[in-house]
Amino acid sequence: MNISLKSVFVIILAAIFISCGNKSNPLIEIIESDSELKLVVTNPDHEVQILYTQVDRDSLNNPSFETFSFNLDSEKYFYPASTVKFPAVLVALEKLNQLNIPATARIEIDSAFSGQSEVRYDSTASNAEASVAHYSKKIMLVSDNDAFNRLYEFIGQDELNSILNEKGYSDTRLSHRLSISLTQEENAHTNPVRFYDGDELLHRQGLKVGTNDYSSAKPIKRGVGYNSRGEIINEPFDFTYKNFFPLDEQHSMMQAFIFPNAFPQSSFDLRPEDRELVLRYSSIFPRESEIGVYQDTSQYWDSYAKFLYYGSEPGIELSGNIRIFNKIGLAYGYTIDNSYIIDEENGIEFFLSAVIHTNENRIFNDNKYEYDEIAFPFMAKLGRMIYQYELTRTKEYTPNFDDILNY
């Protein structure tokens, strides 16, 4: 009998969730215990979904997982925003590994179709030399949009989606660049690129054209209006042709990245140095990087991209023993965080992913979203309460994080 990878993927997830059926769901208990959390998650307008995975180690430090969900619906659309950058980083690094090109190789990007622009140096980072490693750092540090667009152009639309589908992420649809307005045809065309070691040409890739339809099978229209060039259009906003990256696949991808041996079919073939790069830049603060523009803490504060547990609040006191490996998203009122949180001092580790929508006036693209009032406080409280719950869990073996923190 032939079973597709997606079927295996679904069976594994189902088994994980079913395994929780014989015991109480700590997510429900935590939500019920806090009136503020309960008020938010019981409001259907907020479209909250949560996934929480407990991790336990055996005597050989091998992990086992138990996942709990709240309001999870893999078919319910939410705009994934910058979370789509995480798979782009992993696929780009895997592709370079297969091409035997170092991630630090200089990349030059040409313009060969409408809407495209060329790159010789990264002008957004003081004319730094552009490379997949450089763009990956920017994505994981501060969620840079241009960096994602450049990786999208290197990978190609069809290749990006087919690779993810082969690994079991078959509900994910990545069809467009970010922050620039392009047609479907323009997004299907990706730029010619070249890689160099000094002046030596290592690899040349021509213009690529996506041939598949990555729109939703059913129309997705939300809200009562949207802002278009300063004018409010009193019609629902159309997400039918937008990217989609469901929360369960985000959560599974983070698990597969952190523990590739536990999830070999859905992990990525990364060189040790490339894995270390993603681990480092997904967990350090912007000021800890060598990219000068991100060391300005007035613009890129420590909790800038750490919604769960910190809520992206400038100037707050951070817990020095906690490290968060994550990828966030923030757009159209959707706030998303997909995290692996560890505390080496107390032997704590867990995965936590959540999405919340805050758009009280139901007008899209007007920059009137309740991020500060509702979304960030919700994310911070959720992360902290799960962490406090983890402090009460008894573990037979203390985890060793050497393979994760050795960067």
Secondary structure, DSSP 8 states (H G I E B T S, - for coil): ----HHHHHHHHHHHHHHTTTTS--HHHHHHHH-HHHHHHHT-GGG--EEEEEEEEE-TT--EEEEEEEES--TTS----GGGGHHHHHHHHHHHHHHHT--TTSEEEE---STT---BSEEGGGTTEE--HHHHHHHHHHH--HHHHHHHHHHH-HHHHHHHHHHTT-TT-B----SSS---HHHHHEE--EEEEETTEEEEEE--EE--S--S-SS--EESSEEEETTEEE-S-EE-TTS-B--HHHHHHHHHHHH-TTTSGGGS----HHHHHHHHHHHHS-GGGSS-GGGG-TTTS-TTTT-HHHHTT-TT----TTEEEEEEEEEETTEEEEEEEEEETTTTEEEEEEEEEE--TT-EETSS---IIIIIHHHHHHHHHHHHHHHHH---SS----HHHH--
